[in-house]
């Protein structure tokens, strides 16, 4: 599986998670993947907006994309 975010392409995704901290106006998706020749632990944070909708979209993507 490949995930592309702007000009960055990640391969071999695993350990995908979603975090919504209490008392913060943000939502973070966290995953491990291969980036070029490196293995990376990635956090992508979205601040402000409709967090329930974003959380549902990320959870749906996580559940549909994670291949064991």
C-alpha positions in Angstrom: 0.0 0.0 0.0 1.2 3.5 -0.8 0.1 6.8 0.7 1.0 10.1 -1.0 0.8 13.4 0.9 1.8 16.3 -1.3 5.2 15.4 -2.7 5.9 12.7 -0.1 5.3 9.0 -0.8 5.1 6.4 2.0 5.2 2.6 1.4 4.6 -0.4 3.6 2.3 1.3 6.1 1.8 -0.4 9.5 0.7 0.5 13.0 -1.8 3.1 11.9 -3.5 5.0 14.7 -5.6 8.1 15.3 -5.2 10.4 18.4 -7.5 13.2 19.6 -6.0 14.7 22.8 -8.4 16.1 25.5 -8.5 19.8 25.8 -6.7 20.4 22.5 -8.1 21.6 19.2 -6.4 19.0 17.0 -6.4 15.5 15.6 -3.4 13.4 14.7 -2.9 10.3 12.5 0.2 8.3 13.4 1.8 5.5 11.4 5.0 3.7 10.5 6.1 3.5 6.9 9.0 3.4 4.5 10.0 6.7 3.0 12.5 6.4 0.2 15.3 4.2 1.7 14.3 5.1 5.3 11.8 3.7 7.8 9.8 6.5 9.5 7.4 7.0 12.4 5.1 9.7 11.1 2.7 12.1 12.9 0.4 14.3 10.8 -1.7 16.8 12.9 -4.7 18.8 11.8 -5.6 21.7 13.9 -9.1 23.3 14.2 -12.1 22.2 12.1 -14.7 19.5 12.5 -12.8 16.9 14.5 -15.7 14.3 14.7 -15.9 14.3 10.9 -12.1 14.2 10.5 -11.8 11.4 13.1 -14.5 9.3 11.3 -12.7 9.8 8.0 -9.3 8.8 9.4 -10.8 5.7 11.2 -12.6 4.7 8.0 -9.3 5.1 6.0 -7.4 3.2 8.7 -9.9 0.3 8.9 -10.1 0.0 5.1 -6.4 0.5 4.3 -4.6 -1.6 7.0 -3.5 -4.9 5.5 -2.1 -7.5 7.9 
